[in-house]
């Protein structure tokens, strides 16, 4: 058989297209599927990145037929798609959509799902290949995985591949994470498990590797000799929405610090991989995660907070304890900040400040390298009163791009130096808009490219960082901050204790 060059991983001249396959989504009627997964499938089809022989199967408890499900999928895709709507693309995709009704503990429903998947091998020519997306609560993972094992749907053979996609949270602590990993690995082989962290699918996060390793400009100064500190911020201006049941059991540290922010830290601090491959990149990230040190004085360098009633964007908003479904005496944190270290030769002595929170002044995620001040300035002290530290800021969202902040002379007859910015914006530099994170990650799953997916050891190393914080915070009450503020005062005091301050995005 002549190999298809579109599927040759060595050839990057043309977009790679997956082999014929099916995507099976458990929990297809949920918010994630409607707002992210279905639009991503349509966008991939619209860009010509899905194979001609493709099928989409939905599994949920709703008593629907294929027609009703196809209508829901169409409405969701049209409402949330990134690319322009084309009816002819949807008609082609819509003819490949099937729905199977049943509960997760229903043997008959899973038998029907397995039979339907088998029928699609003939009717759609998918070759037996299938990816299973678990868009379901983590508590349901064991039931679904065992059903897949019982029916043989999870089994890969030399003639077909079967993969599983697991959404965060990957457990609630290190022991539960290990238990979940053992369960998944007992059903699927390690190379067929894709743990999805959608932040790693964002274009700017991937560009961080290009910024560092494709340029000779930045890498020589990317170290403790030149960098004073690293600040990683994930701020949200929204509250918890309708996620009270989930958030009450999770909190900010488990929700985003354990995964999103520690993954961003790992990509920022990792060494150059031997080659740009999934195995090599994940190996370097794991080294960083295992080298992280937590503060000895957690009272001073680990802060958690909870938003109370305040003003945001000109509107009065409720405090966390007034949100629907939240315990009026809740001690769940909606803000978490911590000072970490990375005990490697490159980063020894450099503090990594991480913070994440809800109901903050604006929605922004960024990585900021704050550089040391010049050891000597030949100017008069009054000439540089407005000059701060040089900064390199990678903006993950919104307005994806990179900002370089440095000193420049102010026009005039006197020597006055102040901060200026040099900006690179994706939206201005490139005509094509960046793919949505789930668009990129779904394609990688179907291609079998695990570069952007954390493996078992990374997840467990991350929990080893977070668990001591959770143990320290257990039984304590988070400090309050008003909605619309940048977190509790203790977060500012944490940096002020070391003569630093948070960058205001």
C-alpha positions, 0 to 999 in steps of 0.5 A: 500500500502506498502511504498517504503523505497527509498522514506522514508525521515527518512531513509538515508542509501540509496539514496532517489529516487523521486516519478514518475514525469515530469520535465517541463523546460520553455526556454529549448533552453537557455544557462542555460538549455543546460549547466546546467539543461540537463547535471544535468538530465543526471547525475541524471539518470546515478547515478540511482537517477531518478524514472523509470517513468520520463518524460522531457518536453521542452517548447520554441519558436523554431519550433522543433519536439521531435526528433530535441529536443532530439538531442539537449538535447543529444548533450548538456548532452554529452558535459557538463555531469559530469559523464561518458557518457553511451549510454544505459542511454541516450537511456532510458532517450531520450525516455522520452523527449517531446518538445512543441513549442510556445510563452509564450503568446500563449494560444493554446501552453499552452493548448497543454502543459497541454494536453501533461502533461495529456497524460504522466500520462498514457503513462509514469505513472508519477502520475500527479506529475510535477516540472516547471523550469522557465529558462526564463527572470524575465519579463516573469514570470507573463505571464507564471505563469498566463498561468499555472494558467489558464490551471490548471497546477499549481494546486496541489491536494491530489493525485499529487504535482506541484512545480515551480522553480524560478531562480534569480534574485528575483526582482530588489529591495525590492518592485519588489521582494515583487510583484514577491513573491505575484504573485508566491504565488497567483499561487503556495502554499508556500511549492511548490515554490523553489527559486534556488540559485545554490551556496547553492547546492555546496558541500562545502557550505553544508559542512559548516554546518557539519564543524560547528555542527558535530565537537566540535573543531570549534563551541566553537571558532566561535564567537566574542570572538575569531574571528577578522573579516569574509571575504567572497570573490567571484572573477571571472576572466571572464568578462560579456561574452554575458550578457551585456543586463542583466548586464547593468540593474543589476550590481555586487551588485544585481547579486551576493551580494544580493543572493550568498554572503548574503546566505553564510554570513547567513550560516556562522553566523547562530545559530545551528538549532533545527534539520537538516530540511528545516524549522529550517535551513531557520528560523536560516538564516532569523534571521541572515539576519534580524540582519545585520546592514549596515555601517553608513559611506557608503562613507568609507565602501561601495565600487563599481568599474568597470574594465578597460582595462588590462592584465589577464593571459598574454592577453590584455582584454577590459574594461567593457565599451568596451564590446559589448552591453555596454553603453560607458558611463556606470556607472554599477559596476562590483565590489562591497565591503561592511562592514556589521555587524551582531547584535547578541550576537555571532557576535556583533562587528565583521565586515563581509567584502563582496566583489565580482567582475569580471576580478579579478586575479583568479576565487575563492569563499571562506569564511575566518574566521580571528581570533584574535591574541594571547593576549600575545606572549612569543617570541621575536618580531623578532621571530614572524615577519612573523606570521599573524592571524590564519585563517580558510578558506572554499573554495567553488570553485575551489579546494573545501575544508578547509584550517587552517592557523596557526603558526609553528616553522621553523626548525633550531637552532633559534625560528622563527614562521611563518604561515603554512597551513593544507589543506583538499581537497575534491578531495583528500579525497573522490574518488567520485567527488562532484555532480554539484550544479544543480544536487543536487538542481534538485534532491531536487526539485523532492524530495520536500526537500526545505532545500537549497532554500531561502524562501520569507522572506529571499529574502526580508531581503536580499533586505533590506540590498542591497537597501540602498547601491544601493540608496547611489550609485545611480548617482555616478561613480564607481572607475576604476580598471585594469583587473587583479587587486583585485578591486579598491584601495578604497576596500583596504583602506576600511580595512586599515582604521580599520588596516586590509587587504584583504586575498589574495586567 
